[in-house]
Amino acid sequence: MDLPPQLALIAHDGKKSDLISFAEKHEPLLKQFRLIATGTTGKLLQDRLDLSVERMLSGPLGGDVQIAARIVEDELYGVIFFVDPLDKHPHEPDVQTLLRACNVHNVPLATNPATAQLLVTREDVEDALQAAPEQ
């Protein structure tokens, strides 16, 4: 059975409103993906938008690592992770694990609205949606 590609949505607390705004703007396109998100971000997306989101744990409780595991298992089309570079994060090692997994496994990673825009509107996104890998 062909499934749509999976896209992860994550945001540090100081960037959650930016991610919600981004998701509102791109809701029709995001609905074509199987979405996963860390706990709090996923709840916000579900509560404020009409999006189906598989929720992992909250980032500080291991959600970033759960998403990194999906990357390692070659299950993700891409990751949108709005990073707050001006705040300290107690789970920074988990964040670095996620970012490293994207780089090691060549998974597109968008860390701000400008790169997220490129990720969801790139020309080959249509190819990925049409040729979804069997899961």
N, C-alpha and C positions, 0 to 999 in steps of 0.2 A: 504494500500500500504506500503510495506516495504521500508524504507529509510536507507541508510548507517548511521553509527553512526557519531555524530558531534564532531569535535575536534576544540578547540580554540587555536589560535596562537597569541602570544603577545610578544613584546620585548621593553624594555626601549631603548631610543635612542642609548646609548653606547653599546647595545647588538644586534642591528638590523642586522648588518653584520654577526654575529654569527648565527642568526636565518635563514638568507637567505642561508648561507652555509649549515646549517643543512637540510633545505628544499630541496636544490639542491641534496644533497646526498640521501635523502629519498623521492624524488618526486614521483616515481611510487607507493609507499605505501600511501603517503599523498593523492594522487588522488582517493583513495578508500574511503576517508572520505568526509563528508560534512564539509568544513572548514569555520570557522568564525574567524575574526581577528579585532583588533582595527584598526581605520582608516588608519593611516600612515603605519603601518606594513602590513595591507591588500593590500594597494596600491603597496608597494614594492614587495610583493609576486606576485601580478597580473602582474606587469610590467616586472619583471625579470624572472618569471617562467611561465609555462603553467598550472597554477592552478586556479580553480574556487574558489573564496573566497567571502563570504558574509561579507561586511564591516560594522562594527559598527562605532560609533563616535570615534574620537581620544581619547586616554586614559585620558588626562587632561580635556576633554570636556564631560566625562561620559561613554566612551566606556568600561572601566573596570567594571563599575556598570552594564551596559547592559549585559555583559558576566556573571557577578555574578547572574543576574536574570535568565539566562538560566540554570545555575547550580542549583539554588533553584527550578526551574521548572522541574528538572530531565531530561534535554535535552542534556547534554554533556557526552560524553564518557571520555573525559580527557581535561586537559589544559596544554599547553606548554607555559610557561611564562619566557622568559629569562630575569632575574632580574639583574640590575646593582647595586650591593651592595655598590659601592664606590662613588655613586653620590646621590645628594639630589633630591627628586621628589616632586613638589608642590602638587600633587594629591595623596600623600601617604595614606591618609585615604581611598580613593577609592581602592588603591592597597590592603590595609589590608582587606577591605570588600571582595574583590575577593578571597584572600588567605583563609580568614575565611570561606567563603562559600564552598570552596573545602574541607576544613577540617570537617565542620559540616555535609556535605552531602556525604562524603566519595568518592569524585571524585579525580582520580589520577591527581597529579600536578607535573610537571617537571619544575624546575627553572634554569636548565643549560643543556648543551649538553649531559652530561653523563646520567642524569636521563631521558632526552627526548629520548635518544637512547633506554633505557629500556622500556619506555612507548610504543613506536611504534613498538618494536620488541618482546614484551612479548608474550608468547605462546598463551594466550587467546585472542590476538587481532584478530586472524583468526576467533575464535568463535563469537566475537563481530561483525565482518564484515559480517559473514554468517547469524547470528541471529539478524539482525538489528531490533530494536523495531519499532513498528508502531507509527508514529507521526501524 
